[in-house]
Amino acid sequence: MIYLVDGITETGGFAPYASRFTNGGYIHGVPVNAPRKTLIEYSPTLGTTPRSHMCVRNATSHAKFIYDWAPVEGTLVFVFD
């Protein structure tokens, strides 16, 4: 998923293996800022520092697992008991 720099229409980079889960919120891997093009597996700020707008950042391999597992254009409901 390509993302924009806050407040302007310039491309900021991409968030790998993005899976939409609600009104503009995505589960995705570690964002890669332009001009870099290679994936980043892990960031020390995961789970500690909010960095996105409604998104859930994960290790890139974890986001890839969800991306490959979830059906395209399907709806999933998770129930935590």
PDB file as gemmi writes it, atoms N, CA and C in Angstrom:
CRYST1    1.000    1.000    1.000  90.00  90.00  90.00 P 1                      
ATOM      1  N   MET A   1       0.853  -1.161   0.000  1.00  0.00           N  
ATOM      2  CA  MET A   1       0.000   0.000   0.000  1.00  0.00           C  
ATOM      3  C   MET A   1       0.904   1.231   0.000  1.00  0.00           C  
ATOM      4  N   ILE A   2       0.712   2.094  -0.995  1.00  0.00           N  
ATOM      5  CA  ILE A   2       1.449   3.357  -1.064  1.00  0.00           C  
ATOM      6  C   ILE A   2       0.827   4.329  -0.059  1.00  0.00           C  
ATOM      7  N   TYR A   3       1.650   5.076   0.650  1.00  0.00           N  
ATOM      8  CA  TYR A   3       1.113   6.092   1.552  1.00  0.00           C  
ATOM      9  C   TYR A   3       1.696   7.451   1.210  1.00  0.00           C  
ATOM     10  N   LEU A   4       1.005   8.492   1.635  1.00  0.00           N  
ATOM     11  CA  LEU A   4       1.402   9.863   1.345  1.00  0.00           C  
ATOM     12  C   LEU A   4       2.031  10.504   2.566  1.00  0.00           C  
ATOM     13  N   VAL A   5       2.855  11.514   2.342  1.00  0.00           N  
ATOM     14  CA  VAL A   5       3.399  12.322   3.422  1.00  0.00           C  
ATOM     15  C   VAL A   5       2.228  13.085   4.025  1.00  0.00           C  
ATOM     16  N   ASP A   6       2.168  13.169   5.351  1.00  0.00           N  
ATOM     17  CA  ASP A   6       1.050  13.855   6.025  1.00  0.00           C  
ATOM     18  C   ASP A   6       0.808  15.250   5.471  1.00  0.00           C  
ATOM     19  N   GLY A   7      -0.446  15.517   5.111  1.00  0.00           N  
ATOM     20  CA  GLY A   7      -0.861  16.848   4.718  1.00  0.00           C  
ATOM     21  C   GLY A   7      -0.592  17.244   3.278  1.00  0.00           C  
ATOM     22  N   ILE A   8       0.097  16.398   2.511  1.00  0.00           N  
ATOM     23  CA  ILE A   8       0.361  16.730   1.110  1.00  0.00           C  
ATOM     24  C   ILE A   8       0.127  15.491   0.238  1.00  0.00           C  
ATOM     25  N   THR A   9       0.256  15.645  -1.046  1.00  0.00           N  
ATOM     26  CA  THR A   9      -0.005  14.530  -1.968  1.00  0.00           C  
ATOM     27  C   THR A   9       1.271  13.849  -2.445  1.00  0.00           C  
ATOM     28  N   GLU A  10       2.394  14.130  -1.809  1.00  0.00           N  
ATOM     29  CA  GLU A  10       3.661  13.493  -2.168  1.00  0.00           C  
ATOM     30  C   GLU A  10       3.732  12.089  -1.575  1.00  0.00           C  
ATOM     31  N   THR A  11       4.196  11.125  -2.374  1.00  0.00           N  
ATOM     32  CA  THR A  11       4.348   9.751  -1.903  1.00  0.00           C  
ATOM     33  C   THR A  11       5.429   9.686  -0.829  1.00  0.00           C  
ATOM     34  N   GLY A  12       5.086   9.050   0.300  1.00  0.00           N  
ATOM     35  CA  GLY A  12       6.039   8.931   1.396  1.00  0.00           C  
ATOM     36  C   GLY A  12       6.770   7.598   1.406  1.00  0.00           C  
ATOM     37  N   GLY A  13       6.152   6.584   0.795  1.00  0.00           N  
ATOM     38  CA  GLY A  13       6.735   5.249   0.760  1.00  0.00           C  
ATOM     39  C   GLY A  13       5.636   4.221   0.627  1.00  0.00           C  
ATOM     40  N   PHE A  14       5.870   3.024   1.178  1.00  0.00           N  
ATOM     41  CA  PHE A  14       4.849   1.987   1.115  1.00  0.00           C  
ATOM     42  C   PHE A  14       4.834   1.169   2.394  1.00  0.00           C  
ATOM     43  N   ALA A  15       3.653   0.633   2.685  1.00  0.00           N  
ATOM     44  CA  ALA A  15       3.465  -0.266   3.816  1.00  0.00           C  
ATOM     45  C   ALA A  15       3.212  -1.653   3.226  1.00  0.00           C  
ATOM     46  N   PRO A  16       4.124  -2.593   3.408  1.00  0.00           N  
ATOM     47  CA  PRO A  16       3.998  -3.895   2.756  1.00  0.00           C  
ATOM     48  C   PRO A  16       2.900  -4.769   3.360  1.00  0.00           C  
ATOM     49  N   TYR A  17       2.303  -5.578   2.492  1.00  0.00           N  
ATOM     50  CA  TYR A  17       1.306  -6.587   2.888  1.00  0.00           C  
ATOM     51  C   TYR A  17       0.152  -5.980   3.694  1.00  0.00           C  
ATOM     52  N   ALA A  18      -0.416  -4.908   3.179  1.00  0.00           N  
ATOM     53  CA  ALA A  18      -1.509  -4.224   3.869  1.00  0.00           C  
ATOM     54  C   ALA A  18      -2.828  -4.958   3.663  1.00  0.00           C  
ATOM     55  N   SER A  19      -3.527  -5.223   4.748  1.00  0.00           N  
ATOM     56  CA  SER A  19      -4.852  -5.840   4.729  1.00  0.00           C  
ATOM     57  C   SER A  19      -5.804  -4.905   5.470  1.00  0.00           C  
ATOM     58  N   ARG A  20      -6.815  -4.420   4.774  1.00  0.00           N  
ATOM     59  CA  ARG A  20      -7.760  -3.479   5.383  1.00  0.00           C  
ATOM     60  C   ARG A  20      -8.660  -4.206   6.371  1.00  0.00           C  
ATOM     61  N   PHE A  21      -8.864  -3.606   7.557  1.00  0.00           N  
ATOM     62  CA  PHE A  21      -9.740  -4.254   8.523  1.00  0.00           C  
ATOM     63  C   PHE A  21     -10.921  -3.387   8.941  1.00  0.00           C  
ATOM     64  N   THR A  22     -10.893  -2.108   8.669  1.00  0.00           N  
ATOM     65  CA  THR A  22     -12.023  -1.228   8.977  1.00  0.00           C  
ATOM     66  C   THR A  22     -11.833   0.080   8.244  1.00  0.00           C  
ATOM     67  N   ASN A  23     -12.776   0.956   8.294  1.00  0.00           N  
ATOM     68  CA  ASN A  23     -12.788   2.285   7.675  1.00  0.00           C  
ATOM     69  C   ASN A  23     -11.419   2.945   7.487  1.00  0.00           C  
ATOM     70  N   GLY A  24     -10.560   2.408   6.689  1.00  0.00           N  
ATOM     71  CA  GLY A  24      -9.261   3.014   6.442  1.00  0.00           C  
ATOM     72  C   GLY A  24      -8.152   2.523   7.344  1.00  0.00           C  
ATOM     73  N   GLY A  25      -8.446   1.597   8.244  1.00  0.00           N  
ATOM     74  CA  GLY A  25      -7.416   1.008   9.094  1.00  0.00           C  
ATOM     75  C   GLY A  25      -6.872  -0.252   8.431  1.00  0.00           C  
ATOM     76  N   TYR A  26      -5.570  -0.424   8.490  1.00  0.00           N  
ATOM     77  CA  TYR A  26      -4.919  -1.579   7.871  1.00  0.00           C  
ATOM     78  C   TYR A  26      -4.006  -2.272   8.869  1.00  0.00           C  
ATOM     79  N   ILE A  27      -3.823  -3.552   8.689  1.00  0.00           N  
ATOM     80  CA  ILE A  27      -2.740  -4.308   9.309  1.00  0.00           C  
ATOM     81  C   ILE A  27      -1.665  -4.348   8.236  1.00  0.00           C  
ATOM     82  N   HIS A  28      -0.449  -3.935   8.566  1.00  0.00           N  
ATOM     83  CA  HIS A  28       0.611  -3.936   7.555  1.00  0.00           C  
ATOM     84  C   HIS A  28       1.972  -4.143   8.196  1.00  0.00           C  
ATOM     85  N   GLY A  29       2.953  -4.420   7.352  1.00  0.00           N  
ATOM     86  CA  GLY A  29       4.319  -4.587   7.813  1.00  0.00           C  
ATOM     87  C   GLY A  29       4.965  -3.241   8.108  1.00  0.00           C  
ATOM     88  N   VAL A  30       6.229  -3.279   8.468  1.00  0.00           N  
ATOM     89  CA  VAL A  30       6.977  -2.067   8.802  1.00  0.00           C  
ATOM     90  C   VAL A  30       7.045  -1.158   7.573  1.00  0.00           C  
ATOM     91  N   PRO A  31       6.561   0.084   7.680  1.00  0.00           N  
ATOM     92  CA  PRO A  31       6.582   0.994   6.540  1.00  0.00           C  
ATOM     93  C   PRO A  31       7.997   1.260   6.035  1.00  0.00           C  
ATOM     94  N   VAL A  32       8.090   1.410   4.733  1.00  0.00           N  
ATOM     95  CA  VAL A  32       9.357   1.673   4.070  1.00  0.00           C  
ATOM     96  C   VAL A  32       9.259   3.068   3.460  1.00  0.00           C  
ATOM     97  N   ASN A  33      10.098   3.976   3.908  1.00  0.00           N  
ATOM     98  CA  ASN A  33      10.079   5.343   3.403  1.00  0.00           C  
ATOM     99  C   ASN A  33      10.800   5.430   2.067  1.00  0.00           C  
ATOM    100  N   ALA A  34      10.224   6.226   1.148  1.00  0.00           N  
ATOM    101  CA  ALA A  34      10.856   6.462  -0.145  1.00  0.00           C  
ATOM    102  C   ALA A  34      12.183   7.176   0.100  1.00  0.00           C  
ATOM    103  N   PRO A  35      13.212   6.925  -0.652  1.00  0.00           N  
ATOM    104  CA  PRO A  35      13.282   6.145  -1.886  1.00  0.00           C  
ATOM    105  C   PRO A  35      13.655   4.677  -1.677  1.00  0.00           C  
ATOM    106  N   ARG A  36      13.833   4.240  -0.431  1.00  0.00           N  
ATOM    107  CA  ARG A  36      14.174   2.835  -0.174  1.00  0.00           C  
ATOM    108  C   ARG A  36      13.113   1.916  -0.768  1.00  0.00           C  
ATOM    109  N   LYS A  37      13.521   0.761  -1.284  1.00  0.00           N  
ATOM    110  CA  LYS A  37      12.581  -0.161  -1.914  1.00  0.00           C  
ATOM    111  C   LYS A  37      12.602  -1.559  -1.297  1.00  0.00           C  
ATOM    112  N   THR A  38      13.531  -1.821  -0.387  1.00  0.00           N  
ATOM    113  CA  THR A  38      13.624  -3.152   0.209  1.00  0.00           C  
ATOM    114  C   THR A  38      12.794  -3.212   1.488  1.00  0.00           C  
ATOM    115  N   LEU A  39      12.265  -4.394   1.778  1.00  0.00           N  
ATOM    116  CA  LEU A  39      11.430  -4.594   2.955  1.00  0.00           C  
ATOM    117  C   LEU A  39      12.249  -4.512   4.236  1.00  0.00           C  
ATOM    118  N   ILE A  40      11.591  -4.074   5.300  1.00  0.00           N  
ATOM    119  CA  ILE A  40      12.186  -4.026   6.630  1.00  0.00           C  
ATOM    120  C   ILE A  40      11.383  -5.007   7.484  1.00  0.00           C  
ATOM    121  N   GLU A  41      12.035  -5.944   8.127  1.00  0.00           N  
ATOM    122  CA  GLU A  41      11.326  -6.966   8.901  1.00  0.00           C  
ATOM    123  C   GLU A  41      10.817  -6.450  10.238  1.00  0.00           C  
ATOM    124  N   TYR A  42      11.604  -5.651  10.931  1.00  0.00           N  
ATOM    125  CA  TYR A  42      11.281  -5.312  12.314  1.00  0.00           C  
ATOM    126  C   TYR A  42      11.671  -3.861  12.600  1.00  0.00           C  
ATOM    127  N   SER A  43      10.951  -3.239  13.518  1.00  0.00           N  
ATOM    128  CA  SER A  43      11.286  -1.900  13.995  1.00  0.00           C  
ATOM    129  C   SER A  43      11.227  -1.920  15.520  1.00  0.00           C  
ATOM    130  N   PRO A  44      12.181  -1.319  16.200  1.00  0.00           N  
ATOM    131  CA  PRO A  44      12.155  -1.321  17.664  1.00  0.00           C  
ATOM    132  C   PRO A  44      10.971  -0.559  18.244  1.00  0.00           C  
ATOM    133  N   THR A  45      10.264   0.236  17.445  1.00  0.00           N  
ATOM    134  CA  THR A  45       9.110   0.984  17.959  1.00  0.00           C  
ATOM    135  C   THR A  45       7.801   0.198  17.846  1.00  0.00           C  
ATOM    136  N   LEU A  46       7.824  -1.006  17.292  1.00  0.00           N  
ATOM    137  CA  LEU A  46       6.585  -1.791  17.180  1.00  0.00           C  
ATOM    138  C   LEU A  46       6.006  -2.035  18.564  1.00  0.00           C  
ATOM    139  N   GLY A  47       4.728  -1.712  18.719  1.00  0.00           N  
ATOM    140  CA  GLY A  47       4.045  -1.954  19.981  1.00  0.00           C  
ATOM    141  C   GLY A  47       4.345  -0.953  21.075  1.00  0.00           C  
ATOM    142  N   THR A  48       5.174   0.060  20.792  1.00  0.00           N  
ATOM    143  CA  THR A  48       5.528   1.012  21.838  1.00  0.00           C  
ATOM    144  C   THR A  48       5.203   2.453  21.472  1.00  0.00           C  
ATOM    145  N   THR A  49       5.297   2.803  20.202  1.00  0.00           N  
ATOM    146  CA  THR A  49       5.119   4.183  19.767  1.00  0.00           C  
ATOM    147  C   THR A  49       4.081   4.261  18.665  1.00  0.00           C  
ATOM    148  N   PRO A  50       2.982   5.001  18.867  1.00  0.00           N  
ATOM    149  CA  PRO A  50       2.014   5.148  17.785  1.00  0.00           C  
ATOM    150  C   PRO A  50       2.621   5.949  16.639  1.00  0.00           C  
ATOM    151  N   ARG A  51       2.517   5.421  15.438  1.00  0.00           N  
ATOM    152  CA  ARG A  51       3.131   6.081  14.291  1.00  0.00           C  
ATOM    153  C   ARG A  51       2.187   6.223  13.109  1.00  0.00           C  
ATOM    154  N   SER A  52       1.011   5.637  13.172  1.00  0.00           N  
ATOM    155  CA  SER A  52       0.151   5.658  11.999  1.00  0.00           C  
ATOM    156  C   SER A  52      -1.251   6.122  12.357  1.00  0.00           C  
ATOM    157  N   HIS A  53      -2.083   6.183  11.373  1.00  0.00           N  
ATOM    158  CA  HIS A  53      -3.447   6.678  11.525  1.00  0.00           C  
ATOM    159  C   HIS A  53      -4.414   5.507  11.396  1.00  0.00           C  
ATOM    160  N   MET A  54      -4.768   4.892  12.509  1.00  0.00           N  
ATOM    161  CA  MET A  54      -5.701   3.757  12.568  1.00  0.00           C  
ATOM    162  C   MET A  54      -5.072   2.434  12.142  1.00  0.00           C  
ATOM    163  N   CYS A  55      -3.835   2.405  11.755  1.00  0.00           N  
ATOM    164  CA  CYS A  55      -3.214   1.171  11.280  1.00  0.00           C  
ATOM    165  C   CYS A  55      -2.568   0.403  12.437  1.00  0.00           C  
ATOM    166  N   VAL A  56      -2.358  -0.874  12.199  1.00  0.00           N  
ATOM    167  CA  VAL A  56      -1.676  -1.743  13.158  1.00  0.00           C  
ATOM    168  C   VAL A  56      -0.414  -2.246  12.475  1.00  0.00           C  
ATOM    169  N   ARG A  57       0.733  -1.731  12.914  1.00  0.00           N  
ATOM    170  CA  ARG A  57       2.011  -2.160  12.343  1.00  0.00           C  
ATOM    171  C   ARG A  57       2.442  -3.477  12.973  1.00  0.00           C  
ATOM    172  N   ASN A  58       3.013  -4.327  12.149  1.00  0.00           N  
ATOM    173  CA  ASN A  58       3.506  -5.628  12.598  1.00  0.00           C  
ATOM    174  C   ASN A  58       4.871  -5.874  11.993  1.00  0.00           C  
ATOM    175  N   ALA A  59       5.560  -6.888  12.489  1.00  0.00           N  
ATOM    176  CA  ALA A  59       6.738  -7.357  11.772  1.00  0.00           C  
ATOM    177  C   ALA A  59       6.261  -7.717  10.365  1.00  0.00           C  
ATOM    178  N   THR A  60       7.054  -7.441   9.367  1.00  0.00           N  
ATOM    179  CA  THR A  60       6.625  -7.640   7.984  1.00  0.00           C  
ATOM    180  C   THR A  60       6.248  -9.089   7.704  1.00  0.00           C  
ATOM    181  N   SER A  61       6.952 -10.054   8.279  1.00  0.00           N  
ATOM    182  CA  SER A  61       6.608 -11.466   8.048  1.00  0.00           C  
ATOM    183  C   SER A  61       5.242 -11.807   8.649  1.00  0.00           C  
ATOM    184  N   HIS A  62       4.863 -11.162   9.748  1.00  0.00           N  
ATOM    185  CA  HIS A  62       3.550 -11.405  10.348  1.00  0.00           C  
ATOM    186  C   HIS A  62       2.451 -10.812   9.474  1.00  0.00           C  
ATOM    187  N   ALA A  63       2.680  -9.602   8.952  1.00  0.00           N  
ATOM    188  CA  ALA A  63       1.707  -8.979   8.051  1.00  0.00           C  
ATOM    189  C   ALA A  63       1.548  -9.816   6.787  1.00  0.00           C  
ATOM    190  N   LYS A  64       2.646 -10.389   6.295  1.00  0.00           N  
ATOM    191  CA  LYS A  64       2.582 -11.250   5.103  1.00  0.00           C  
ATOM    192  C   LYS A  64       1.735 -12.483   5.385  1.00  0.00           C  
ATOM    193  N   PHE A  65       1.849 -13.058   6.579  1.00  0.00           N  
ATOM    194  CA  PHE A  65       1.040 -14.226   6.938  1.00  0.00           C  
ATOM    195  C   PHE A  65      -0.452 -13.896   6.841  1.00  0.00           C  
ATOM    196  N   ILE A  66      -0.878 -12.770   7.426  1.00  0.00           N  
ATOM    197  CA  ILE A  66      -2.286 -12.356   7.367  1.00  0.00           C  
ATOM    198  C   ILE A  66      -2.696 -12.091   5.919  1.00  0.00           C  
ATOM    199  N   TYR A  67      -1.853 -11.388   5.183  1.00  0.00           N  
ATOM    200  CA  TYR A  67      -2.124 -11.043   3.781  1.00  0.00           C  
ATOM    201  C   TYR A  67      -2.339 -12.299   2.938  1.00  0.00           C  
ATOM    202  N   ASP A  68      -1.505 -13.302   3.137  1.00  0.00           N  
ATOM    203  CA  ASP A  68      -1.618 -14.557   2.372  1.00  0.00           C  
ATOM    204  C   ASP A  68      -2.791 -15.415   2.857  1.00  0.00           C  
ATOM    205  N   TRP A  69      -3.120 -15.335   4.130  1.00  0.00           N  
ATOM    206  CA  TRP A  69      -4.133 -16.199   4.735  1.00  0.00           C  
ATOM    207  C   TRP A  69      -5.562 -15.718   4.498  1.00  0.00           C  
ATOM    208  N   ALA A  70      -5.794 -14.420   4.616  1.00  0.00           N  
ATOM    209  CA  ALA A  70      -7.155 -13.871   4.542  1.00  0.00           C  
ATOM    210  C   ALA A  70      -7.674 -13.876   3.099  1.00  0.00           C  
ATOM    211  N   PRO A  71      -8.959 -14.196   2.915  1.00  0.00           N  
ATOM    212  CA  PRO A  71      -9.522 -14.199   1.563  1.00  0.00           C  
ATOM    213  C   PRO A  71      -9.641 -12.779   1.003  1.00  0.00           C  
ATOM    214  N   VAL A  72      -9.430 -12.651  -0.308  1.00  0.00           N  
ATOM    215  CA  VAL A  72      -9.565 -11.354  -0.978  1.00  0.00           C  
ATOM    216  C   VAL A  72     -11.042 -10.998  -1.072  1.00  0.00           C  
ATOM    217  N   GLU A  73     -11.380  -9.771  -0.719  1.00  0.00           N  
ATOM    218  CA  GLU A  73     -12.751  -9.260  -0.742  1.00  0.00           C  
ATOM    219  C   GLU A  73     -13.712 -10.098   0.093  1.00  0.00           C  
ATOM    220  N   GLY A  74     -13.193 -10.760   1.092  1.00  0.00           N  
ATOM    221  CA  GLY A  74     -14.026 -11.531   2.008  1.00  0.00           C  
ATOM    222  C   GLY A  74     -14.138 -10.802   3.331  1.00  0.00           C  
ATOM    223  N   THR A  75     -15.069 -11.219   4.138  1.00  0.00           N  
ATOM    224  CA  THR A  75     -15.252 -10.630   5.448  1.00  0.00           C  
ATOM    225  C   THR A  75     -14.903 -11.660   6.510  1.00  0.00           C  
ATOM    226  N   LEU A  76     -14.107 -11.259   7.460  1.00  0.00           N  
ATOM    227  CA  LEU A  76     -13.735 -12.119   8.578  1.00  0.00           C  
ATOM    228  C   LEU A  76     -14.261 -11.483   9.857  1.00  0.00           C  
ATOM    229  N   VAL A  77     -14.740 -12.300  10.745  1.00  0.00           N  
ATOM    230  CA  VAL A  77     -15.191 -11.828  12.058  1.00  0.00           C  
ATOM    231  C   VAL A  77     -14.385 -12.575  13.113  1.00  0.00           C  
ATOM    232  N   PHE A  78     -13.704 -11.836  13.967  1.00  0.00           N  
ATOM    233  CA  PHE A  78     -12.934 -12.442  15.043  1.00  0.00           C  
ATOM    234  C   PHE A  78     -13.695 -12.272  16.333  1.00  0.00           C  
ATOM    235  N   VAL A  79     -13.849 -13.346  17.071  1.00  0.00           N  
ATOM    236  CA  VAL A  79     -14.516 -13.317  18.365  1.00  0.00           C  
ATOM    237  C   VAL A  79     -13.499 -13.734  19.405  1.00  0.00           C  
ATOM    238  N   PHE A  80     -13.245 -12.851  20.360  1.00  0.00           N  
ATOM    239  CA  PHE A  80     -12.324 -13.149  21.438  1.00  0.00           C  
ATOM    240  C   PHE A  80     -13.164 -13.496  22.662  1.00  0.00           C  
ATOM    241  N   ASP A  81     -12.944 -14.665  23.194  1.00  0.00           N  
ATOM    242  CA  ASP A  81     -13.749 -15.130  24.318  1.00  0.00           C  
ATOM    243  C   ASP A  81     -12.910 -15.192  25.570  1.00  0.00           C  
TER     244      ASP A  81                                                      
END                                                                             
